[in-house]
Amino acid sequence: MSKIHVAIIGVGLIGGSLGLCLKDKLGSDVYVTGLCRTQKSMENAMKLGAVDFAADDLEKVTGGADIIFLSPPVLQIVPMVKKILPYLKDGAILTDAGSTKSYLWENLHKILPDNVYYIAGHPMTGREQSGVTAAKKDLFVGKAYVIVEGTGAPKAAYDKLMSVLKHTGANFTSLSLAQHDRCASVISHVPHVTAAALVTLLNRSGDDLSSCIKLIGGGFKDTTRIASSNADMWADICMTNGEAITKNLRELQDILSEVIDAVKRGDRAAVHDYFAASKERRDSILEKTVKMFDPN
């Protein structure tokens, strides 16, 4: 593969991990530039080897880039694309790590010229830490990575993008825009809202708060781990996938109401069946996906 220029907008956990991966796998065959907001972020990105060059200058970062990887919070992606359009070369490929897809495509297809292609993407991975200092070159390995087709890009653009992304070691799959947003809501968005709710529940335990904290163990830590994720990112996700998230949160409310009713009436059999069915289904899912996708 000839030398390729990849520009990363938002060299944080995801963008930084992509940069580390590409530099590790491709070395001097790839030139990675990164847009960072602060001098410290620029220094960290270059020191860690996530990029060859970092700046806060859009033209210097994106000018001449073959692939532009957009990794800011979702609501910042469209405004960012509007800013970089004057600097994009003919045939440039835009892709992203946004957790919602329909919102982005609805807005981007209205502003993109015919000679710039958008291929929606979503690596289903992350950590509770954020920033480039939390980045890992193997963050994508074995994780599901959605590539959404049907956004008008030619096959040659897909092939070029995949010739780069394949080095992440991710498990790639294709979904439609709407299907992605529905599924992401169930397996990612609602669990994050729920994890934050559990922390809020603890925080509202009143006089028992200090005693509850003393009892915290692995169960609470594991269940609420993702509540430590970036608040800006998750606020944007909720604003841009609201229909699917609210629908599934209401479904979750119904499920919890069923459990509440069973507990209140002392129906042990119903409560037992609730836990048993959940265990059976989870164990079955994990067995089937052990060598496929790890969405966490």
C-alpha positions as CSV (number, residue, x, y, z in Angstrom):
1,M,0.0,0.0,0.0
2,S,1.3,3.4,-1.0
3,K,1.8,6.0,1.8
4,I,-1.6,7.3,3.0
5,H,-2.5,10.4,4.9
6,V,-5.0,9.9,7.7
7,A,-6.3,12.9,9.6
8,I,-7.9,12.3,13.0
9,I,-10.3,15.0,14.3
10,G,-10.4,14.5,18.1
11,V,-7.3,12.6,19.2
12,G,-8.9,11.2,22.4
13,L,-9.4,7.6,23.5
14,I,-10.9,6.4,20.2
15,G,-9.0,8.7,17.8
16,G,-5.8,8.2,19.7
17,S,-6.1,4.4,19.7
18,L,-6.7,4.4,16.0
19,G,-3.5,6.5,15.5
20,L,-1.5,4.2,17.7
21,C,-2.7,1.2,15.9
22,L,-2.0,2.5,12.4
23,K,1.5,3.8,13.3
24,D,2.2,0.4,14.9
25,K,1.0,-1.6,11.9
26,L,1.9,0.6,9.0
27,G,4.8,2.6,10.3
28,S,6.2,5.1,7.7
29,D,3.6,3.9,5.2
30,V,1.0,6.1,7.0
31,Y,1.2,9.8,7.9
32,V,-1.2,10.6,10.7
33,T,-2.2,14.2,11.6
34,G,-4.4,15.1,14.5
35,L,-6.6,18.0,15.5
36,C,-6.2,18.8,19.2
37,R,-7.8,21.6,21.3
38,T,-5.0,22.3,23.7
39,Q,-1.2,22.4,23.5
40,K,-1.0,19.7,26.2
41,S,-3.1,17.4,24.1
42,M,-0.9,18.0,21.1
43,E,2.2,17.2,23.0
44,N,0.7,14.1,24.5
45,A,-0.5,12.8,21.1
46,M,2.9,13.2,19.5
47,K,4.8,12.0,22.6
48,L,2.7,8.8,22.7
49,G,3.1,8.2,19.0
50,A,-0.6,8.5,18.2
51,V,0.1,11.1,15.4
52,D,3.1,12.3,13.4
53,F,1.8,15.9,13.6
54,A,-0.7,17.6,15.8
55,A,-2.2,21.1,15.7
56,D,-5.3,23.1,16.2
57,D,-5.2,24.4,12.6
58,L,-7.8,22.7,10.5
59,E,-6.1,23.3,7.2
60,K,-2.7,21.9,8.4
61,V,-4.4,18.8,9.8
62,T,-6.9,17.9,7.0
63,G,-5.4,19.5,3.9
64,G,-4.4,16.7,1.5
65,A,-5.7,13.9,3.7
66,D,-7.0,10.7,2.1
67,I,-9.1,9.7,5.1
68,I,-10.5,11.9,7.8
69,F,-11.6,10.1,10.9
70,L,-14.1,12.1,12.9
71,S,-14.1,11.4,16.6
72,P,-15.5,14.3,18.5
73,P,-18.9,14.1,20.4
74,V,-21.7,13.5,17.9
75,L,-23.2,17.0,18.0
76,Q,-19.8,18.5,17.0
77,I,-19.3,16.4,13.9
78,V,-21.5,18.2,11.5
79,P,-20.2,21.7,12.4
80,M,-16.7,20.3,12.2
81,V,-17.3,18.9,8.7
82,K,-18.6,22.3,7.6
83,K,-15.4,23.9,8.8
84,I,-13.0,21.4,7.0
85,L,-14.8,21.2,3.7
86,P,-12.7,24.0,2.1
87,Y,-9.5,22.0,2.8
88,L,-10.6,18.5,1.6
89,K,-9.1,17.2,-1.6
90,D,-11.0,15.5,-4.4
91,G,-11.9,11.9,-3.4
92,A,-11.4,12.5,0.3
93,I,-13.1,9.9,2.5
94,L,-14.9,11.0,5.7
95,T,-15.6,8.3,8.3
96,D,-16.5,8.6,12.0
97,A,-16.8,6.9,15.4
98,G,-20.1,8.5,16.2
99,S,-22.5,6.3,18.3
100,T,-25.6,7.5,16.3
101,K,-25.8,7.3,12.5
102,S,-29.1,8.5,11.2
103,Y,-28.7,12.0,12.6
104,L,-25.3,12.3,11.1
105,W,-26.3,11.1,7.6
106,E,-29.4,13.3,7.5
107,N,-27.3,16.3,8.1
108,L,-24.1,15.4,6.2
109,H,-25.6,14.4,2.9
110,K,-27.0,17.9,2.5
111,I,-23.6,19.6,2.7
112,L,-21.1,17.2,1.1
113,P,-19.9,17.8,-2.4
114,D,-20.0,15.0,-5.0
115,N,-16.3,14.5,-4.8
116,V,-16.1,13.9,-1.0
117,Y,-17.4,10.6,0.4
118,Y,-18.9,9.8,3.8
119,I,-18.8,6.2,5.0
120,A,-20.5,6.0,8.4
121,G,-18.7,3.9,11.0
122,H,-18.9,2.9,14.6
123,P,-16.2,1.0,16.5
124,M,-18.1,-0.7,19.4
125,T,-15.3,-0.3,22.0
126,G,-14.2,2.1,24.7
127,R,-13.0,2.5,28.2
128,E,-14.3,4.4,31.2
129,Q,-11.2,6.7,30.9
130,S,-11.0,9.4,28.2
131,G,-8.3,11.4,26.4
132,V,-5.3,10.3,24.4
133,T,-3.4,9.2,27.5
134,A,-6.0,6.4,27.9
135,A,-5.6,5.3,24.2
136,K,-4.4,1.7,23.4
137,K,-3.1,0.4,20.1
138,D,-5.1,-2.8,20.5
139,L,-8.4,-1.2,21.7
140,F,-10.2,-2.4,18.6
141,V,-8.9,-5.9,18.5
142,G,-11.8,-8.5,18.5
143,K,-14.4,-5.7,18.9
144,A,-17.4,-5.2,16.7
145,Y,-17.0,-2.4,14.2
146,V,-20.1,-1.3,12.2
147,I,-19.6,0.0,8.7
148,V,-22.9,1.5,7.4
149,E,-23.4,1.0,3.7
150,G,-25.8,3.0,1.6
151,T,-24.3,6.5,2.1
152,G,-23.5,7.0,-1.5
153,A,-19.8,6.3,-1.5
154,P,-18.4,4.2,-4.4
155,K,-16.9,0.8,-3.9
156,A,-13.4,2.1,-4.5
157,A,-13.8,4.4,-1.5
158,Y,-15.0,1.5,0.7
159,D,-12.1,-0.6,-0.4
160,K,-9.6,2.2,0.3
161,L,-11.1,2.8,3.8
162,M,-11.1,-0.9,4.7
163,S,-7.5,-1.3,3.5
164,V,-6.7,0.9,6.4
165,L,-9.2,0.0,9.0
166,K,-8.5,-3.8,8.6
167,H,-5.3,-3.2,10.6
168,T,-7.4,-2.5,13.7
169,G,-8.1,-6.2,14.1
170,A,-11.8,-5.4,14.6
171,N,-14.7,-7.7,13.6
172,F,-16.5,-5.7,10.9
173,T,-20.2,-5.9,10.2
174,S,-22.7,-4.0,8.2
175,L,-26.1,-2.5,9.3
176,S,-28.5,0.0,7.9
177,L,-28.6,3.5,9.5
178,A,-31.9,2.8,11.4
179,Q,-30.9,-0.7,12.5
180,H,-27.6,0.5,13.8
181,D,-29.4,3.2,16.0
182,R,-32.0,0.7,17.3
183,C,-29.4,-1.9,18.2
184,A,-26.9,0.6,19.6
185,S,-29.6,1.9,21.9
186,V,-30.3,-1.6,23.3
187,I,-26.7,-2.8,23.8
188,S,-24.9,0.5,24.5
189,H,-27.0,3.6,25.0
190,V,-29.6,2.4,27.5
191,P,-27.0,0.4,29.5
192,H,-25.0,3.7,29.9
193,V,-28.1,5.5,31.1
194,T,-28.9,2.7,33.4
195,A,-25.4,2.6,34.9
196,A,-25.7,6.3,35.6
197,A,-29.1,5.7,37.2
198,L,-27.6,3.2,39.6
199,V,-25.0,5.7,40.7
200,T,-27.7,8.3,41.1
201,L,-29.7,5.8,43.2
202,L,-26.7,5.4,45.5
203,N,-26.2,9.1,45.7
204,R,-29.9,9.5,46.8
205,S,-29.6,6.9,49.6
206,G,-29.7,9.7,52.2
207,D,-28.5,8.8,55.7
208,D,-27.4,5.4,54.5
209,L,-25.0,6.8,51.9
210,S,-21.8,6.4,53.9
211,S,-22.8,2.9,55.0
212,C,-23.7,1.9,51.5
213,I,-20.3,3.1,50.2
214,K,-18.6,0.8,52.8
215,L,-20.4,-2.2,51.2
216,I,-19.4,-1.5,47.6
217,G,-17.8,-4.5,45.9
218,G,-17.3,-6.0,42.5
219,G,-20.9,-6.2,41.6
220,F,-21.6,-2.5,41.9
221,K,-18.2,-1.6,40.3
222,D,-18.8,-3.9,37.4
223,T,-22.4,-2.8,36.8
224,T,-21.6,0.9,37.0
225,R,-18.2,0.9,35.3
226,I,-19.5,2.7,32.2
227,A,-21.0,5.5,34.3
228,S,-17.5,6.9,34.4
229,S,-17.6,7.6,30.6
230,N,-17.4,11.1,29.1
231,A,-20.5,13.1,29.9
232,D,-20.4,15.3,26.8
233,M,-20.3,12.3,24.5
234,W,-23.3,10.7,26.2
235,A,-25.4,13.8,26.3
236,D,-24.9,14.1,22.6
237,I,-25.8,10.5,22.0
238,C,-29.1,10.9,23.9
239,M,-29.9,14.1,21.9
240,T,-29.2,12.4,18.6
241,N,-30.8,8.9,19.2
242,G,-33.7,10.1,21.3
243,E,-36.4,8.0,19.7
244,A,-34.7,4.7,20.1
245,I,-33.4,5.5,23.6
246,T,-36.7,6.6,25.0
247,K,-38.5,3.7,23.5
248,N,-36.1,1.2,25.0
249,L,-36.0,3.0,28.4
250,R,-39.8,2.8,28.5
251,E,-39.5,-0.9,27.8
252,L,-37.0,-1.2,30.6
253,Q,-39.5,0.6,32.9
254,D,-42.1,-2.0,32.0
255,I,-39.7,-4.8,32.8
256,L,-38.8,-3.3,36.2
257,S,-42.5,-2.7,36.9
258,E,-43.2,-6.4,36.3
259,V,-40.4,-7.3,38.8
260,I,-41.7,-4.7,41.3
261,D,-45.2,-6.2,41.1
262,A,-43.9,-9.7,41.6
263,V,-41.8,-8.7,44.6
264,K,-44.7,-6.8,46.2
265,R,-47.1,-9.7,45.9
266,G,-44.5,-12.2,47.2
267,D,-44.4,-14.2,44.0
268,R,-41.1,-16.0,44.3
269,A,-41.7,-18.2,41.3
270,A,-42.1,-15.2,39.0
271,V,-39.0,-13.5,40.5
272,H,-37.0,-16.8,40.1
273,D,-38.1,-17.1,36.5
274,Y,-37.1,-13.5,35.8
275,F,-33.5,-14.2,36.9
276,A,-33.3,-17.7,35.4
277,A,-34.4,-16.6,32.0
278,S,-32.0,-13.7,32.0
279,K,-29.1,-16.0,33.1
280,E,-29.9,-18.5,30.4
281,R,-30.2,-15.9,27.7
282,R,-27.0,-14.1,28.7
283,D,-25.0,-17.4,28.9
284,S,-26.3,-18.4,25.5
285,I,-25.3,-15.0,23.9
286,L,-21.8,-15.1,25.4
287,E,-21.3,-18.6,24.2
288,K,-22.3,-17.7,20.6
289,T,-20.2,-14.5,20.5
290,V,-17.0,-15.6,22.3
291,K,-15.1,-15.6,19.0
292,M,-17.2,-12.9,17.2
293,F,-18.0,-9.6,18.7
294,D,-17.2,-8.1,22.1
295,P,-19.3,-4.9,22.3
296,N,-18.1,-3.8,25.7
